[in-house]
Amino acid sequence: MDIADLLEVSYPRLVYHIYLVETDKRYKTFEIPKKSGGIRQISTPITALKIIQTKLNQVLQTVYEIKPSVHGFVMGKNIVTNAQAHTKKRYVLNLDLTDFFPSINFGRVRGMFMATPYGLHPDVATVLAQICCHNNQLPQGAPTSPIVTNMICAKMDSQLQRLAKEYKATYTRYADDITFSTTLPKFPEELAYIVAEEYVDKIFIGNRLLSIINENGFEVNNPKNRLQVKGNHQEVTGLTTNLFPNVDRRYVRQVRAMLHAWAKFGLEAAEEEFRGKYEKKTRTVTKDKLTFKQVLRGKIAFIGMVKGNEDPIYLKFLKLYKQITNEQ
């Protein structure tokens, strides 16, 4: 009953939505292509369960103690603050966790609510895990999933923070994206090391780092390991970090091409070219399909967020956009 009161919903209604509505009727599931290849499955709640999860998310945000190393799904932090932590470093190590959301199952979520620091009664933990999970996993697309991942990772974040400090490195995590960087002349082997194979150098995660990740119920997606050295291109959560967080040149070229196509051939032709060239790679057909104009405006705003609102490229693109749309 207390949970129902907390979420401002009647107890029978709460029971109905988490136990009685058929599982396949609670969520809409669709797939989007991953940048690195493969498919990501998104399940988003479609009944009043979404409102219940949104309210629970607000409650959980107030009890989760944000770790300084966490930049994903927390207020005031984003991929820019994540990248800023690793600028001007000699080495930058990037690694990914395999199947991040799906690997967090009902038992892990329930266990987390019962364990320190939350210490909830098993019955309460069961109901909360029931609200958060779908098909025995954390659905990517539910309002509660991002905060729950941060709560699940809290212990691992503290351990990795201490490990980084021990080896004079900086650690951050943005969702399933883990980064360590250092200015040391040699990268600590306890974190990662390179083995030269026939035609390619392979990066292996060091035993200390690997055991912390594995003990916390996660696995490293080894093909995506990258150890980037100063003097070469260094990237963190999609942003270049050699001197300061910056947008990839290809991204800037894409925005310039979109503006050029619109100015020269008109909105309809530009939209058609964009759909054919880029959208197949990055988006899927969803109910709320963004227009070419919205996508372009969003991309220009993103350049401003990363490079700053005084940046000449951002100002030039914004001016062009306003000229084409006759905005003041």
Secondary structure, 3 states (H helix, E strand, C coil): CHHHHHCCCCHHHHHHHHHHCCHHHHEEEEEEECCCCCEEEEEEECCCHHHHHHHHHHHHHHHCCCCCCECCCCCCCCHHHHHHCCCCCCEEEEEEECCCCCCCCHHHHHHHHHCCCCCCCHHHHHHHHHHHCECCECCCCCCCHHHHHHHHHHHHHHHHHHHHHHCCCEEEEECCEEEEEECCCCCCCCCEEEEECCCCEEEEECHHHHHHHHHCCCCECHHHCEEEECCCCCEECCEECCCCCEECHHHHHHHHHHHHHHHHHCHHHHHHHHHHHHHHHHCCCCCCCCCHHHHHHHHHHHHHHHHCCCCHHHHHHHHHHHHHHCCC
